[in-house]
Amino acid sequence: MLQVVKSVNDVVNGVVWGWPALILLAFVGVLMTCLTRFFQISHIGHWMKNTIGAIFKDKNVTGHTKDKSISQFQSLCTALAATVGTGNIVGVAGAIIVGGPGAVFWMWIIAFFGMMTNYSENVLGIYYRRKNHAGEWSGGAMYYLRDGLGAKKGCKGVGAVLAVLFSIFCFLASFGIGNMTQVNSISGNMESVFGVPTWVTGIVVLVLAGLVIVGGLKRIASVTEKIVPFMVVLYIVGTVVIFFTNISQVGAVFSAIFKGAFALKAAGGGVIGYGIKLAIEQGMKRGVFSNEAGLGSSVMVHSNSNVSEPVRQGMWGIFEVFADTIIVCTLTAFAVLSSGLVDLETGETVAEYGGVVLTKANIVSQVFSMHFGQIGAAFVAIAIMLFAFSTVLGWSHYGSKACEFLFGEKYTIIYRVIFVIAIFGGAVMSDNLAWDLADTFNGLMMIPNLIGVLVLSPQVYRITQNYVDRVLKGKDEKPMLSAFPDIQKEQEEKLKREGE
């Protein structure tokens, strides 16, 4: 049965991650960067001040809400919980091993333009969000596809179909990228480092995740805002120590990255250009797997923020990609490439280290062991466990929102129960199959979402320009806060009260 699943998945994966899809992903990022006049660079001081800088001084950013919404900081932490996962460790290592050091360069490129893709998704998510019967915000690609794209002349049917397709793909993806691959990495590391059987890990994670997930978004956000800052800072400290320990390798590592991005990778006499093709594919695929820019996933939790300004939540999207890929993934890549365990020309690993056969799943653990001893491997195992566990929590919300859109609010509790049970299957599943399925589900989500962002790009431009004119240039203009008059009025009044 698993072989049949693998065969079907290979065919679908080849289509959704073919060059047309990768070109669409890059094109949307470049387009949104140009339309917003390189907002991620031209206004870097502003978005830094209003994201990471605001955490320490603005109660509107971190304060817990009394209604069904969550704070801006909680939305970031829940989004980062879903993005900062095994992709930042196992995914980066895998990209280097398969695509060579040059894959890291293409990961940076897709992240740079992906900042504005994620920004645009969040802007549209806030602008087209609605409240459900429970008083909770519901937003995401399915809503701006149905109510944004669908509002275009002659596009009502197209928008509705794409919204349903996105929700179906998201529903399935939540069991792949948000469940199987994450738990699979946890169980694999716990077994190799601590000798814990995979089935035992599966049961433990199932119970712990169930206690949080069944409680809904408020409980998920409450947990992630505590776990995420701790785990990210701790992992960054570890990789920074390795960076300074191997600082003499900086030149060689970055030279290998840039050369590998455009040169040919040794491929056993294969077709000319095969190496650069692998570097681009792996860099882009693993970059998207890591930061999820273009998938339309994190917008579903960003839309639950208590923010009124679409652009303000969009800026959190920029920071999310920056923190996830430019910082965390880069530090992981340097740690791997400076270790001596990877050939800087091809990305191929040495056969084994310390008696352990090296794979993409354990190479980062071995790198930490080189620098910190056995405690290093244990540290990575715990980091992967925290990263992956928080990803499971974040993605459970995404799948829940997709379920709500498809079947209604009352079925979300059934989805959460099934999602929690599926955790055990992820713990004992084949490593390669889990990752291959996740890749496919990513691509299936990406396509309808990117179509929506592309068609609605003029709207993102207008909302951004409106914000720049009002907030940065001091012009007296009516704010663009929602596509719906009743919500627009409500958010205008809220904006005045809070002085945003």
N, C-alpha and C positions, 0 to 999 in steps of 0.2 A: 504493500500500500504506500509506504513512504517513497519507494522508487517511482511509483506512478506520479505522486505529488511532485517529486523533484523534476521529472521529465516535463510535466505540464508547466511548472514554474519556470524552467529554463527557457521555454518557448516564449512565454509571456514577458519574462524579464528582458529578453533580447529585443522585444518591441518597445516596451515602455522606457528602457534605458538606452535606446538607440540614439544615434547622432541627432535626429530631428528633435527629440525631447531635450537633449542636453543643450542644443542650440537655442531652443525656446527658453529654457531656464536662464541661460546667460543673457539672451536678448532682453528679457523682461527686466533683469537687474540693471543692465546698461541703460535701457530706456528710462526706468524710474530714476536712476542716478542723474541722467541728463535733464529730465523734466523738472526735477527738484534742484537743479543747478548744483550738483554734487553736495547735497545737504550734509552728508556724513563727514565732509571735510570743511566746507564753507561755514558751517555752524557747529563745529565740533565743540567749541567752548560752551555754547548754549545747551546742547543736548547732554553734555557731560554734567553741567551745572544742575540741570533739571532731572537727572537720573541719579547716578551714584552720588553726586554732590548734595542732592536734596534729601537723601536718606537721613542725614545727620542734623537737619535743621528745619524740615517742613513736616509738620504733624499731619497734613493732608496726604502725604506720601506714605507714611508708615502707620498712621492711626487705624486701629480696628474699627470697622463699621458696625452699626447696629442693624442695618437692613441686610438684604440678601447679597449685597455686593461685597467685594473684598478690596483691600487697600492696593495702591499701585505697587508697593513693595512686595506684597503677597502675590500679586499677579506675576511679577517678575520672577520671584522665587519658585512659583509653581511651574512657570514656563521653563526656567532654567533647570528645574527638577526633571522635566521631560527631555530637555536637550543635552544637558551636561550628564552624559551617561557613559556606557561602554564605548560609544563611538569616539569619545575623546581619548580612550586608552587602547582598547582592542581595535577599534576602527582605524585609528591613525597608524598603528603598527601594521595592520593588514594592508592599508593603502601603500605604505612604503615597501613592504615585502613583495606585493604584486606589481605595483606601478613604478617602483624605484623612488629615490629621494625627490625626483622632480614632481611627484604627486603632491608634495607639500606645497609647492609653488601654486599649483592649480587649486588647491584647497584655499589658499589665501585669496586668489583671484575671485573665486566663487563667493567667498565670504565678504570681500569688499563690496561687490555689487549686490550680494545677498542682503547686506544691511538695509539697502533701500527697498528690496523686495519685501523684507519682513516689516519694514516701516510702513509700506503701502498696504500690506495685509492688515496691520493693526489700525491704521487710519480708516480703512473701509469697514473693518470689524466694528469699531465704535460708531461710525456714521450710520451703519445699517442695522445695528443691534435692536432687539426688542425685549420686552419683559414677558416671561411666561406667566402662567396662572398662579404660580407660587411666589411671584414677585422677584424672581431671579433673572438677571440679564441673560439673554441667549443671543450669541453672535458667532460669526465665523464665516468661512467661505460659502457655506450653503445658503446663508442669508444674503450676502451681497451678490451671489449668483442669481438667486431667485428674485430679490427685490431691486437689485442694481442693474445687472445685465438684463434681467427679465423686463425691466421698465423701458428698455430701448425699443424703438419701433420695430415690430415684427420679431422680437426676440423673447417673448413671454414663454413660449414652449421650450425654446433652447435653454433659457435660464433655469426653468423648472427641472428639466432633464439633467442638466449638469449639476444642479444642486443635489438631486437625489443620488447621482453617480458618485459625487464627492463624498456624500454621507455614507454610502455603502463601502467605498474604499477606505474611508476613515475608520469605520466600524471594524473592518477586517484588519486594517493596519494596527489598530490598538492591540490586537492579539499578536502582532509580529514585532514591529519596532518597539512597541510599548509594553510587551510582555515576554514573549518567548526568548528573544535575543538577550534581554536584560537578565532574566532569571537563569538562562543557560550560562551566561558569563559568571554569575554569582556561584552557581553550583560547581562549575568547572574549576574555578579558583579555590573554592573552599575544599574541594577534593584534592587538588594538587598541592596546596599549601598546608592544610590542616588535616587532610585525610578523612574529611567528612563525606560520607556517601551522598551522591546526588539526590537520592530520594528523601533523605533526612533534611537536606537544605530546602528541598521543594516544599515539604510540609511546614517547616518553620516560617519560610517566607510567605506561604499561603496564609497562615494564621495571622502574622503581623500585618500584612497588607490588608487582609480582610477587616481587621479591627478599624483601620483608617478609612478605607475606600467606601465601605457601606455607610459611613457617616456623612458622605457627601462632600461638596466643595469646601465648605467652611472648615471642616476637620482636616481635609487634605492641605489646604492653605496654611492652617495653623501648624501642621507638622513640617511642611516644606520650608517655611520661613525660618525654622530652627535648624533643620538639617543642611540646607543648601549653603548658606554662608560658611558654616563650619567646615563642610567637606571640601568646598572649593578653595578656601583659604589654606586649609591643611595640605591639600594636594599641590597647590601652587608653591607653598613653602618647600615641600620635598623636591619638586622639580627645579626650583630656583637654586637650591643647594647643589644639585647635580650640575646645573648650568655653570655655577662659579667654580665647581671642582674641575670641570672639563673646559674651562673658558679658553684654553689654548687651542681647542678644536673648533672654535667659532668660525674661523676662516674656511677651514676644510668643509665643515658641515654646510654652510650657506653657499659655498662654491658648488658643492655637489647638488644642492637643491636647484640652483639656477641652471647649472649645466644639464641636469637631468630633465628639467622642464622642456628643453628644446633639442637635446641631443638624443641619439638612439640608444636604447637600452639593449644590452646583449640578450639576444633571444634565440640562441642556438641556430644562428644563420637564418632566422625567419625573415618575413617580408620587411623590406625597408619601411621605416616609419612605425612599426609595430610598438616600439618602445615608447615613443611620444604619445601614441594613441592610448596605451595603457596608463601612462602618467596622467593624461587629461581625464580619462574615464574614472580612474580610481580617485583622483583628487576631487573631482566634482561630485561623484557618488558618495564618497565618504564625508565630504564637506557638508553635503545636504543631509546625510544621515546624522551628522553631529549637530548642526545648528538648525536644521529643519526649515531654513528660509526657502520659500517657494512651495512648501507643502500645504500651507494654510492651516497648520495644526495649532501652534501656540496662540494664534489669534482667538481661539475659542476660550482660553482662560484670560487673555488680555481684555477681552470684551466684558468680562465680569468685574473689571476695575471700577472704582468709584469716581474715576476721572470724568470730566465733562468735555475737555478738548480732545478731539481725535488725534491731533498732532502730538500732544503730550504723551499719549500712549504709544504713538508711532516711534517716538524717541526712545522709549524703553525697548522697542524692538531692535533699534540700531545697537543699543548697548548689549542686548542679549546676544546678538551674533558676534559682536566685538569680544565680549568676555569668553564666549564659548570657543570660538575658533582661533581668533587672532592671539588670544592669551593662552588658554588651556591647551588647545591642540598643538600650538607652536612649541610650548614647553615640553609636551610629550614627545614631539618629533625630534627636538634637539637631544633629549635624554636618550632616545633610541639610537639616533645617528652618531652620537658622540661616544657611544659605549664600546665600539670596537666589535660588537656582535653582528653588525650589519655592514655589508660591502657598500662603500659609498658610491661605487659606480653602478651597481646593479640592484641594490636593495636586498640582495639575498642574504639570509642569515647563515651564521656558522651552524654546523650540524647540531652541536649541543654545548651547554655550558653548565659546569658543576654537576655533570651526570644527568642533566635534564635535556630532553630533546626540545629544541626551540620551535615555537609556533607563534602565530600572531596573538594567540590567547594568553601566552605566558611570558613573552619576551620583555614586556615592561616590568614584570615581577622580577625577572632575572637581572635587569638593569639596576633596579633598586637594591637587589641583593649584593651587587658588586660594590655599591657605595655604602650601604648601611648594614650589611650582613643579613642574617636570617630575618631580622626584624623588618628589613626592607620589603621582602616578599610578603610578609604578613601585613605590612602597611598597605601595599597595593591591593591585596585581597580584600582588606577592609574598605579601602577607597572604592574599589569596584562594587563591593556590596552596597555601600551607601549611595554611590552614583546610580547604580542600576535600580535599587529599591525606590529611590526618589523618582526615577523615570517611570517606573510602574505606577506610582501614585499619580503623577501628572497625566499620563496617557489614559488612565482610567477615566479621568474627567473628559478628555477629548472623545473617547468612545461613547461615554454617557451622553454627551451632547449630540453626537451623530445618531444615537439610538432615539433620543428625544425628538429630533427632527423627523426621523423616519416613522416612528411608531407612537410617539406621544410620551408625555412625562411619566405616566404610571408604569411604563415598561423599563424605566431606567434602573430600578432596583433589581429587576431580573437580570439585566445586562451586567450589573456589578457583581452579582453572585456568580454568573458564568465566567466573568473575567477573572475573578479570584480563583475559581476552581482550575481554570486553564493554566495558572501559574505552575502547578505541579507538572503538567505536560512539558512546559518550557524547560524545567529543571533537568529532565531526563532525555530531551530531544538531541538529535545529532547537531553538533555545532554548526557545520557548514549549511545544513538545510535551514536552520533557524535564521542565519544571516541572509541566505538567498531569498527566503520568503519575505523578510523585512525589506530587502532591496526592491522587490517587486511591488509590494504594497506602497512603498514610498513613491515609486514612479506613477502608480495608478492614481494616487491622491494628487500628485503634483500637476498633472495635465489639466484637469478641469479648473483647478485653482488658478493656474497661470493664465488660462484663457480669460477668467474673470478679471484678474488684475490688469491684464493687457487692455481689455475693452474699457475698463473703468479708470484707466490711467489719467484721462483728462480730468476726472472728478478728483483724483488724488492731487493733481496739480493745482486745481482751484482751491481745495481745502488748505493745502500747504501755503499757497500764496496769500490766502485770506489771513492765515495765522501770522505769517511773516509781516504783512502790512499792519495788522493790528498790534501785535505784541512787540515786534522788533523795530518797526518804523513808526509806531504810535498813531496810525491812521484811525479815524473814527468810522469803523465799518461794522455791519452786523455779522456776528460770528457764525460760521458754518459748523454746527454741532451734530445735527441729525437729519436724515432724509425724511423723517416723519414730523409733521408740524407739532403734535402734542408733546413728543419727546424733545424737540427743539426748544419749545417754550419752557418746559420743565428744566432743561439743562442751562438755559440762559439765566433763569432765576437762581439756580444753584451756583452758577459762575459768579453772579453778582454778590451773593452771600459770602462766598469763600474768597472772592477777590483773586481768582486764578489769572 
